[in-house]
Amino acid sequence: NIPLHNKLGFSSSVKFNKSVISVKSYGTSKYDEVVVDEELDKIRRLQNGSDVRGIALEGEKGRTVDLTPPAVEAISESFGEWVVNGLEKQKGYPVENVSVSLGRDPRITGSKLSVAVFAGLARAGCMIFDMGLATTPACFMSTLLPPFVYDASIMMTASHLPYTRNGLKFFTKRGGLTSLEVEEVCDIAARKYANRMAKVSTLLKVLPTKVDFMSAYSKHLREIIKERISHPLHYETPLEGFQV
C-alpha cells in the first residue's frame, strides 16, 4: 500500500484530524483542509460483492445519484491499471497495448457512463473497444473468442434492478473478478476520486474502436446449438418446428 501523501505527490507532513487531512503541496496551490474520508466512502459504498452498483439517475425517493461519471471514470481507470499490473506480474516485463472491451445493456444512463469508462481506461493507457449493446456472457467471451481476445472486459448493467440503477461487472480471461479483487480496484479508485475533485473529460485522447462482437458471438453460439442437436433432416435449422 502506497502512503496517501506519496500517491498524491504531497510532502510528508500530513496531519490527521478526525475526517480531515491537512496537506502541504509542493506546487503553488495550497490545500489546507481536504476532506477525504467522505469521498473515499462514496466509492467504497458502490461495491456490491463482485460488482459495482449504484444509482445513476434521479427518481428514487430518498436516494441521490452516487454512480456519477467521475466515480465511474476513477473505477474504470483503476481497473485498467489493475489489469496492466496483473499482466506485468504474470509476464515479468512491461506490457503494451493492453485491450479492454465495454458492453452495456439498454439502460438510458449507459451512453453517458460509457464515456466515463472510456476516459478512465484511456487514463490507464489501455486500448478500448466499444461493443455497444451486449450481454454479460458476451463480455467475458470477448476475452477468449478469436479474433477479439481482449485482455479484459467490462459489462455495464444493473441486472434486474430499477432503471435508475446501473453498475459494472469486470472480467479477465480467467472469468469474473472476485469480491476481494473488486474491493482492491475500488480502494485504488477511492483514492483517485477523493483527491481528483475534477469532472470527467469528454475529450478522449484515445478513441474507442467500435467492434461488432455480438454478431461473431451469436454465430459462435449458433454453431454450438447446431452441432449439439445435430438434426438428421435439417442441420442448419435445428429448431425448425419448435414454438418458443
RAMOJO-V319380 format. One record per residue. N is the residue number from 1. RES is the residue in one small letter. PHI is phi in whole degrees, 0 to 359 (999 if undefined). PSI is psi as a letter, one per 40 degrees, with the letter a starting at -180 (NA if undefined). OMEGA is omega in degrees with one decimal (none if undefined). Layout:
N;RES;PHI;PSI;OMEGA / N;RES;PHI;PSI;OMEGA
This chain:
1;n;999;h;-179.9 / 2;i;277;h;177.9 / 3;p;304;i;-174.8 / 4;l;303;d;-176.1 / 5;h;291;d;176.6 / 6;n;290;d;-179.6 / 7;k;298;d;-175.4 / 8;l;272;e;-175.8 / 9;g;83;f;179.5 / 10;f;268;i;175.9 / 11;s;290;i;-174.1 / 12;s;281;e;179.9 / 13;s;276;g;-178.8 / 14;v;250;h;-177.9 / 15;k;255;h;179.4 / 16;f;263;h;178.0 / 17;n;217;g;-176.0 / 18;k;56;b;-176.7 / 19;s;262;e;-178.5 / 20;v;242;h;176.6 / 21;i;249;h;175.5 / 22;s;265;h;-176.9 / 23;v;230;i;177.7 / 24;k;243;h;-174.8 / 25;s;270;i;173.5 / 26;y;288;d;-175.8 / 27;g;276;a;-177.9 / 28;t;282;d;-179.8 / 29;s;284;h;-179.9 / 30;k;241;h;178.7 / 31;y;251;h;-174.8 / 32;d;281;d;-178.5 / 33;e;222;g;178.6 / 34;v;259;h;-179.8 / 35;v;282;h;-174.6 / 36;v;249;d;-174.4 / 37;d;303;d;-178.5 / 38;e;295;d;-179.7 / 39;e;291;d;176.7 / 40;l;300;d;-177.8 / 41;d;293;d;-179.7 / 42;k;301;d;179.3 / 43;i;281;d;-176.6 / 44;r;297;d;179.2 / 45;r;291;e;-179.3 / 46;l;283;e;179.7 / 47;q;290;h;178.3 / 48;n;228;g;-175.0 / 49;g;68;b;-179.3 / 50;s;268;e;179.0 / 51;d;241;i;166.5 / 52;v;246;h;-179.1 / 53;r;224;i;177.5 / 54;g;193;i;178.1 / 55;i;269;h;-175.7 / 56;a;254;e;-175.1 / 57;l;213;h;176.6 / 58;e;298;i;177.5 / 59;g;149;e;178.0 / 60;e;261;h;-177.2 / 61;k;299;h;177.1 / 62;g;79;e;-179.6 / 63;r;238;i;178.9 / 64;t;250;i;179.9 / 65;v;294;h;177.5 / 66;d;237;e;175.2 / 67;l;270;g;-175.1 / 68;t;270;i;175.4 / 69;p;306;d;177.6 / 70;p;299;d;178.2 / 71;a;294;d;179.9 / 72;v;296;d;178.0 / 73;e;299;d;-178.4 / 74;a;297;d;-179.8 / 75;i;293;d;-179.0 / 76;s;294;d;177.1 / 77;e;299;d;-179.0 / 78;s;294;d;176.0 / 79;f;296;d;178.2 / 80;g;301;d;178.4 / 81;e;295;d;179.0 / 82;w;298;d;179.1 / 83;v;294;d;-179.9 / 84;v;300;d;-179.7 / 85;n;298;d;179.3 / 86;g;295;d;178.9 / 87;l;293;d;179.7 / 88;e;292;d;176.0 / 89;k;294;d;-178.9 / 90;q;294;d;-175.4 / 91;k;271;d;180.0 / 92;g;85;e;178.1 / 93;y;206;i;-179.3 / 94;p;299;i;-179.3 / 95;v;245;i;177.4 / 96;e;232;i;175.4 / 97;n;56;f;175.3 / 98;v;291;h;-172.2 / 99;s;252;h;179.5 / 100;v;225;h;178.8 / 101;s;258;i;175.8 / 102;l;229;h;170.9 / 103;g;240;i;-179.7 / 104;r;210;i;175.1 / 105;d;271;a;-171.5 / 106;p;279;e;-179.0 / 107;r;302;i;-172.4 / 108;i;289;e;177.2 / 109;t;270;e;-175.5 / 110;g;298;d;-176.8 / 111;s;296;d;-178.4 / 112;k;296;d;-177.6 / 113;l;285;d;176.0 / 114;s;298;d;178.4 / 115;v;301;d;179.5 / 116;a;294;d;177.1 / 117;v;298;d;-179.6 / 118;f;299;d;179.6 / 119;a;297;d;179.9 / 120;g;294;d;179.6 / 121;l;295;d;177.8 / 122;a;295;d;176.6 / 123;r;301;d;-179.4 / 124;a;280;e;178.2 / 125;g;83;e;-178.3 / 126;c;272;i;166.9 / 127;m;279;h;-172.4 / 128;i;242;h;-176.1 / 129;f;232;h;-175.4 / 130;d;262;h;179.8 / 131;m;271;e;-178.9 / 132;g;68;a;178.6 / 133;l;293;h;-176.4 / 134;a;206;i;176.2 / 135;t;257;i;179.1 / 136;t;298;d;176.5 / 137;p;300;d;179.6 / 138;a;297;d;179.6 / 139;c;299;d;177.0 / 140;f;298;d;-177.4 / 141;m;294;d;178.5 / 142;s;292;e;175.8 / 143;t;273;e;-175.0 / 144;l;239;d;-170.8 / 145;l;276;h;176.5 / 146;p;293;i;1.8 / 147;p;268;e;-173.8 / 148;f;282;c;176.4 / 149;v;36;f;178.5 / 150;y;290;i;-179.9 / 151;d;288;d;-179.7 / 152;a;200;i;-179.3 / 153;s;207;i;175.7 / 154;i;235;h;172.3 / 155;m;251;h;179.0 / 156;m;264;h;-177.5 / 157;t;197;i;171.0 / 158;a;235;f;175.2 / 159;s;53;b;-173.5 / 160;h;271;e;-175.3 / 161;l;289;i;-176.2 / 162;p;301;i;-175.4 / 163;y;296;e;-179.8 / 164;t;285;e;-176.5 / 165;r;267;i;169.1 / 166;n;202;i;-177.2 / 167;g;188;a;-177.6 / 168;l;226;h;170.5 / 169;k;243;i;-173.1 / 170;f;240;h;-178.8 / 171;f;224;i;164.2 / 172;t;236;a;-177.3 / 173;k;295;d;-179.5 / 174;r;267;e;177.3 / 175;g;123;a;-178.8 / 176;g;285;i;177.5 / 177;l;293;i;175.9 / 178;t;280;i;178.2 / 179;s;300;d;179.9 / 180;l;294;d;179.1 / 181;e;291;d;177.2 / 182;v;294;d;176.4 / 183;e;298;d;178.3 / 184;e;297;d;178.1 / 185;v;298;d;-178.3 / 186;c;293;d;176.9 / 187;d;296;d;177.2 / 188;i;297;d;-178.3 / 189;a;296;d;-178.3 / 190;a;298;d;179.0 / 191;r;293;d;177.9 / 192;k;297;d;-175.5 / 193;y;296;d;-175.4 / 194;a;295;d;-174.3 / 195;n;249;e;-179.4 / 196;r;274;d;177.8 / 197;m;50;f;-178.0 / 198;a;225;i;178.7 / 199;k;280;i;176.4 / 200;v;291;h;175.9 / 201;s;276;h;178.4 / 202;t;270;e;177.6 / 203;l;268;g;-175.6 / 204;l;281;h;175.6 / 205;k;287;d;177.5 / 206;v;244;h;-178.9 / 207;l;280;i;177.7 / 208;p;291;i;176.3 / 209;t;269;h;178.9 / 210;k;285;h;-178.4 / 211;v;229;i;177.8 / 212;d;260;g;-178.9 / 213;f;285;d;-173.2 / 214;m;297;d;176.8 / 215;s;296;d;179.7 / 216;a;293;d;-179.4 / 217;y;292;d;177.9 / 218;s;298;d;178.2 / 219;k;297;d;178.8 / 220;h;300;d;179.6 / 221;l;294;d;-179.4 / 222;r;297;d;179.6 / 223;e;295;d;177.8 / 224;i;295;d;-179.9 / 225;i;297;d;179.8 / 226;k;301;d;-177.2 / 227;e;292;d;-176.4 / 228;r;289;d;179.3 / 229;i;284;d;178.0 / 230;s;46;f;-176.7 / 231;h;294;h;-174.9 / 232;p;290;d;-176.2 / 233;l;258;d;-179.4 / 234;h;224;g;-177.4 / 235;y;300;d;-175.2 / 236;e;287;d;179.6 / 237;t;233;g;-172.0 / 238;p;294;e;-179.5 / 239;l;260;e;-179.8 / 240;e;300;h;179.9 / 241;g;95;e;178.4 / 242;f;279;i;172.9 / 243;q;250;h;-177.1 / 244;v;248;NA;none
